[in-house]
Amino acid sequence: MSPSKHAFDEESRLAVYRAIELRRDMRHFLSDPIDDDVFKRILMAGHQAPSVGLMQPWRIIRITEPVIRQSIKQIVDKERIKTAKALGECHDDFMKLKVEGIEQCGELLVMALMDQREQHIFGRRTLPEMDLASVSCAIQNMWLASRAEGLGMGWVSLFEPSELAQLLTIPQGAKPIAILCLGHVDEFYTAPMLELEQWRQGGALDDVLFENSWQSR
């Protein structure tokens, strides 16, 4: 069967799938600055993400003050210790993992959900979490654009949202959901880092693919 008349040319199609395949959640960065034009393209890729009801619920906070960056690092370190305790017997293995690159990355961003989201019910009346799904799409766009530009990105979720919100004066009703480390890397991981560290192995597509009902694979 021939490709759809709307399909990209073969080289462009392969480039899209290559970016998806080689994207990695990076933790090791070089501190070299990121070119302004490249940085803007990555931000625009996020802003062009799909969103329910075209509400564009993402808010992007660029961290440029070293003192604030260090405060974010401290917030993450506190949650890392609490998470390690909650993991019980896996405490020591977890503490050996590198879970962020906040101090090393060239750019540090915080992605947050907008405030006053209750006004947007298009696509959210029964599924209010679709605003979070929309922001996740923006993050994924930025991840893939970063990989295509030869830059690494890491999503850090180890933080107390209220504490980070207070630090960044995020208004009531809004909520930080991700700390994004963005920057140059010496090399990309050959596989997801958690697989390389033998923390967890990714599953096969057949394990999550069903037909017509949950009970039928």
C-alpha positions in Angstrom: 0.0 0.0 0.0 1.4 3.4 -1.0 1.8 6.2 1.7 -1.0 8.7 2.2 -0.8 11.7 -0.2 -0.4 13.8 3.0 2.6 11.8 4.3 6.0 13.5 4.7 8.8 12.3 2.3 10.6 9.2 3.5 13.6 11.0 4.9 11.4 13.3 7.0 9.2 10.4 8.3 12.3 8.5 9.4 13.6 11.6 11.2 10.4 11.9 13.2 10.5 8.2 14.2 14.3 8.5 14.9 13.7 11.4 17.4 11.0 9.3 19.2 13.2 6.2 19.4 16.4 8.1 20.6 14.7 10.5 23.0 16.1 9.9 26.5 15.3 11.3 30.0 18.7 12.8 30.6 20.4 13.4 33.9 24.0 14.2 32.9 24.6 17.6 31.2 27.3 20.0 30.1 27.0 23.6 31.3 27.5 25.1 27.8 25.0 27.8 26.9 22.2 27.0 24.4 21.9 29.0 21.3 19.0 31.5 21.6 17.4 30.6 18.3 17.5 26.9 19.2 16.1 27.6 22.6 13.2 29.5 21.0 12.5 26.8 18.6 12.2 24.3 21.4 9.9 26.5 23.4 7.7 27.1 20.3 7.5 23.3 19.7 6.0 23.1 23.2 3.6 25.9 22.6 2.4 24.2 19.3 1.3 21.1 21.2 -2.3 20.0 21.1 -4.5 21.0 24.0 -8.1 20.2 25.0 -10.4 23.0 23.9 -7.3 24.9 22.7 -7.0 26.1 26.3 -3.1 25.9 26.1 -2.9 25.4 29.9 0.9 25.3 30.1 2.8 28.1 31.8 6.6 28.0 31.3 8.9 29.6 33.9 12.5 30.1 32.8 14.9 30.1 35.7 17.8 32.5 35.2 18.7 33.4 38.8 21.4 31.1 40.3 19.9 31.5 43.8 16.5 30.3 42.6 18.1 27.4 40.8 19.9 26.4 44.0 16.6 26.7 45.9 14.9 24.4 43.5 17.8 21.9 43.9 17.2 21.9 47.6 13.5 21.3 47.2 14.3 18.3 45.0 16.9 17.0 47.4 14.4 17.0 50.2 11.8 15.1 48.2 14.4 12.6 47.0 15.2 11.7 50.6 11.5 11.3 51.4 10.9 9.1 48.4 13.9 7.0 49.3 12.4 6.3 52.7 9.1 5.5 51.2 10.8 2.9 49.0 11.8 0.9 52.0 14.2 -1.9 51.1 15.0 -0.1 47.8 16.2 3.0 49.7 19.9 2.5 49.1 19.6 1.6 45.4 17.4 4.7 44.8 19.8 7.0 46.5 22.5 5.8 44.1 20.5 7.0 41.1 21.2 10.3 39.6 17.7 11.8 39.4 18.3 15.3 38.1 20.9 17.6 36.5 19.6 20.9 37.9 23.0 22.4 38.7 24.7 21.4 35.4 22.1 22.0 32.7 22.3 25.0 30.4 18.6 26.0 30.9 16.2 25.2 33.7 12.4 25.4 33.2 9.4 24.8 35.4 6.2 23.8 33.6 3.0 24.6 35.4 -0.7 24.3 34.9 -2.5 27.6 34.5 -4.9 29.1 37.1 -8.7 29.5 36.7 -8.8 26.2 34.8 -12.4 25.6 36.0 -13.6 28.0 33.4 -12.6 25.7 30.6 -15.0 22.8 30.4 -14.6 22.0 26.7 -13.3 18.4 26.9 -12.9 18.6 30.6 -16.4 18.3 32.0 -16.0 14.6 32.7 -12.2 14.4 32.3 -10.7 17.5 34.2 -7.3 15.9 34.1 -7.1 16.6 30.3 -5.4 19.9 31.2 -2.5 17.9 32.6 -2.5 15.7 29.5 -2.2 18.8 27.4 0.8 20.1 29.3 2.3 16.6 29.0 2.0 16.9 25.2 3.8 20.3 25.3 6.6 18.7 27.3 6.9 15.8 24.9 7.1 18.2 21.9 9.9 20.0 23.6 11.6 16.7 24.4 11.5 15.6 20.8 12.6 19.0 19.5 15.5 19.0 21.9 16.6 15.6 20.7 16.4 16.7 17.1 18.6 19.7 18.0 21.1 17.4 19.7 20.2 18.6 23.2 19.2 16.5 26.2 16.2 17.1 28.4 15.2 15.6 31.7 11.8 15.7 33.5 12.2 16.0 37.3 9.1 15.3 39.3 10.7 14.9 42.8 9.4 18.0 44.5 6.6 19.3 46.8 4.3 21.3 44.5 3.2 23.8 47.1 6.8 24.5 48.1 7.9 25.1 44.5 4.8 27.2 43.9 5.6 29.4 46.8 9.2 29.9 45.7 8.1 30.9 42.2 5.1 33.0 43.3 2.8 30.7 41.3 -0.8 31.9 41.9 -3.5 30.1 43.8 -5.2 27.5 41.5 -2.1 27.0 39.3 0.3 24.2 39.9 3.9 23.3 39.0 4.0 19.8 37.5 7.6 19.4 36.1 11.1 20.7 36.4 12.8 20.5 33.0 16.6 20.3 32.7 17.7 21.2 29.2 21.2 21.3 27.8 24.1 19.9 25.9 25.3 16.4 26.8 28.5 14.6 26.3 26.5 11.6 24.9 23.0 10.2 25.0 22.2 7.1 26.9 22.1 4.0 24.7 18.9 2.9 26.5 16.7 4.5 29.1 18.9 5.3 32.2 16.7 3.2 34.5 17.2 0.2 32.3 21.0 0.8 32.3 21.0 1.1 36.0 18.9 -2.1 36.2 16.2 -0.3 38.2 13.4 -1.3 35.8 13.0 -2.8 32.4 10.5 -1.3 29.9 7.7 -3.7 28.8 6.7 -4.9 25.3 4.0 -3.2 23.2 2.0 -6.5 23.3 1.8 -6.2 27.1 -0.3 -3.1 26.9 -2.2 -3.6 23.6 -5.8 -4.9 23.8 -8.6 -5.3 21.3 -12.2 -4.4 22.0 -12.0 -5.0 25.7 -9.5 -5.0 28.6 -9.8 -8.8 28.8 -8.8 -9.5 25.2 -5.2 -9.0 24.1 
